[in-house]
Amino acid sequence: MATRRIERTQESRRVLVTAAAELFAEKGYRQTSFVDIADKAGISRGSIPWHFGNKLGLLEAVVDDQLQAVLAGLPPRQGELPGDSLDQVVDFIRLPAARLFITLLAEAVEVGSPIREHYARLHAMLRQAVRARIPAESLPPGVACEAFTVLLVGAVIGVHAQWRVAPEAVDLEAVRATIRALLPAAPGRDDREREV
Amino acid sequence: MATRRIERTQESRRVLVTAAAELFAEKGYRQTSFVDIADKAGISRGSIPWHFGNKLGLLEAVVDDQLQAVLAGLPPRQGELPGDSLDQVVDFIRLPAARLFITLLAEAVEVGSPIREHYARLHAMLRQAVRARIPAESLPPGVACEAFTVLLVGAVIGVHAQWRVAPEAVDLEAVRATIRALLPAAPGRDDREREV
C-alpha cells in the first residue's frame, strides 16, 4: 500500500514537472499559471504547492530535471578534453532543453526578475559539469580552466542560438572542427597516469 | 519649410524607434502594441504604419538601429584580428542592446515565429561584420573563417548570457585573456602587405 502511494506520488510529481517544462518553454515562466499546469498534467491544482511549495520551487524542479537530462548526455568524468568529450559538449548545441533555457533567459535578465538566481544556478551547474571534465593540465599554456569553461559553455549557448534561428547558416560540423583546431593536443594530455 | 518638415519626420521616426526598442526589450515583440509605443513616444498611433508599414517593419528598423550602434563600437575594417580588434569584439559582451536581442531571441525560437527571419538577419549581419575583420590568413591552420565567425559570435552571445545573470561568476578579463591565448599569433599576420 505504502509503496503504491509513493509510486503515485512520484508519478504525479514527474507528470507535473514535464507539463511545467513544456509550458515554461512555450509561454515563459511568468505567463504560466498553476491552472495551466494542472490542466495539462491532468492533476489537481492543489497538488502543485504540496509537491513544490511554490512556483519557484516548481521552476527549480523543472530546471534540475532538464539539467539532469543534459548531463546524462555528457561523457563520464574521465578528464579527457579536447578529444571526444569536447565533441559531446558541442553536441549540447542540439539539445531540446535549450528552448526552455532561452525562454527563461529572457525573463531572467529582466530588472528585478524573481528567477534570476535560479537561472544563474543553471549556468553554474553547467560550468561545473564541463569543468569537472577539463583537467587544468590538458589546456594550452595561459588558458585558465575557469575562464575556458565560461567560454566553452558560452560558445555552446551562442552557437545554439544562431543555429536555432537559421540552421542553414550554421555548419555544426565545421564549428566542431574549429574548436578542435583551436585546442591542439596540449602538453600533459599523454601524461595522465598521475592523479590530479 | 520643407527642411523643417523632414527634420520633424526624421525626429518622430527616431523617437518611435527608441520607444519601440525599449518596449520590445522590456515586454517582448508580441506583447507590445502600437498604442504602447505611441504612448511612450508621445506621437499619434497612426504615424507608426506611416513610417514603418507594419509591426515587422518597425521591428526591422529597431534591429537595424541597434545593430548600427553595435557596429559603431567595432574597430574599422582593418583586417586585424586576433589582437585589438578581438578585444573590441569581446567588449560586445557588455552591450546594452543585448537585452533586446535576448528578449527577441526567446520569441524568435518559438514555433511559427513571425520574427525568426528578421532575427536570423541580425545574426547574419553580426557575423558579416566580424568576418570582414578576420582575414582568413590570420587564423591558425585548420580554422575556417566562416565557422570561426559562428564560434566567436556565439561565444560573445553565450558569455554575455552568463554574465548578465551572474556578473560575479564571470571574469570578463580572464575570458578575454583566454581567447587571446587560444588564438596565438598565427602565420601570415605580419605578412599583411599583400592585398587579400
Contacts between the chains, C-beta under 8 A, distances in Angstrom:
chain1	res1	chain2	res2	distance
A	26	B	110	7.6
A	28	B	106	7.3
A	99	B	109	5.7
A	102	B	105	6.0
A	102	B	106	5.4
A	102	B	109	5.6
A	103	B	106	4.8
A	103	B	109	7.8
A	105	B	102	5.9
A	105	B	105	7.9
A	105	B	106	6.9
A	105	B	161	5.8
A	105	B	165	7.3
A	106	B	28	7.3
A	106	B	102	5.4
A	106	B	103	4.8
A	106	B	105	7.0
A	106	B	106	3.6
A	108	B	164	7.7
A	108	B	165	5.1
A	109	B	99	5.6
A	109	B	102	5.6
A	109	B	103	7.8
A	109	B	164	4.8
A	109	B	165	6.6
A	110	B	26	7.5
A	116	B	165	5.6
A	119	B	165	4.9
A	120	B	165	4.6
A	120	B	166	3.8
A	120	B	169	6.8
A	123	B	161	7.6
A	123	B	162	4.9
A	123	B	165	6.3
A	123	B	166	6.4
A	123	B	169	7.3
A	124	B	166	7.0
A	124	B	169	6.3
A	127	B	162	7.8
A	127	B	169	7.8
A	140	B	181	6.3
A	140	B	182	6.7
A	141	B	181	7.2
A	142	B	177	7.2
A	142	B	178	8.0
A	142	B	180	7.9
A	142	B	181	3.7
A	143	B	178	5.3
A	143	B	181	4.7
A	143	B	182	6.4
A	144	B	174	5.7
A	144	B	177	7.5
A	144	B	178	6.4
A	146	B	171	7.2
A	146	B	174	6.7
A	147	B	171	6.1
A	147	B	174	3.7
A	147	B	175	4.9
A	147	B	177	6.9
A	147	B	178	4.3
A	148	B	178	5.4
A	150	B	159	6.0
A	150	B	162	6.0
A	150	B	170	5.5
A	150	B	171	7.6
A	150	B	174	7.8
A	150	B	175	5.5
A	151	B	155	5.7
A	151	B	159	6.4
A	151	B	175	5.5
A	151	B	178	5.5
A	151	B	179	6.8
A	153	B	158	6.6
A	153	B	162	6.7
A	154	B	154	7.4
A	154	B	155	5.0
A	154	B	156	7.7
A	154	B	157	7.4
A	154	B	158	3.1
A	154	B	159	3.7
A	154	B	160	7.7
A	154	B	161	7.1
A	154	B	162	5.9
A	154	B	175	7.8
A	155	B	151	5.7
A	155	B	154	5.0
A	155	B	155	4.4
A	155	B	158	5.9
A	156	B	154	7.7
A	156	B	158	6.5
A	157	B	154	7.3
A	157	B	157	6.7
A	157	B	158	3.2
A	157	B	161	5.5
A	157	B	162	7.6
A	158	B	153	6.6
A	158	B	154	3.1
A	158	B	155	5.8
A	158	B	156	6.5
A	158	B	157	3.2
A	158	B	158	3.6
A	158	B	159	7.6
A	158	B	160	8.0
A	158	B	161	7.5
A	159	B	150	6.0
A	159	B	151	6.4
A	159	B	154	3.7
A	159	B	158	7.6
A	160	B	154	7.6
A	160	B	158	8.0
A	161	B	105	5.8
A	161	B	123	7.6
A	161	B	154	7.0
A	161	B	157	5.5
A	161	B	158	7.5
A	162	B	123	5.0
A	162	B	127	7.8
A	162	B	150	6.0
A	162	B	153	6.7
A	162	B	154	5.9
A	162	B	157	7.6
A	164	B	108	7.8
A	164	B	109	4.8
A	165	B	105	7.3
A	165	B	108	5.1
A	165	B	109	6.6
A	165	B	116	5.6
A	165	B	119	4.9
A	165	B	120	4.6
A	165	B	123	6.3
A	166	B	120	3.8
A	166	B	123	6.4
A	166	B	124	7.1
A	169	B	120	6.8
A	169	B	123	7.3
A	169	B	124	6.3
A	169	B	127	7.8
A	170	B	150	5.5
A	171	B	146	7.2
A	171	B	147	6.2
A	171	B	150	7.6
A	174	B	144	5.7
A	174	B	146	6.7
A	174	B	147	3.7
A	174	B	150	7.8
A	175	B	147	5.0
A	175	B	150	5.5
A	175	B	151	5.5
A	175	B	154	7.8
A	177	B	142	7.2
A	177	B	144	7.5
A	177	B	147	6.8
A	178	B	142	8.0
A	178	B	143	5.3
A	178	B	144	6.4
A	178	B	147	4.3
A	178	B	148	5.4
A	178	B	151	5.5
A	179	B	151	6.8
A	180	B	142	7.9
A	181	B	140	6.3
A	181	B	141	7.2
A	181	B	142	3.7
A	181	B	143	4.8
A	182	B	140	6.7
A	182	B	143	6.4
A	182	B	182	5.1
A	182	B	183	7.1
A	183	B	182	7.1
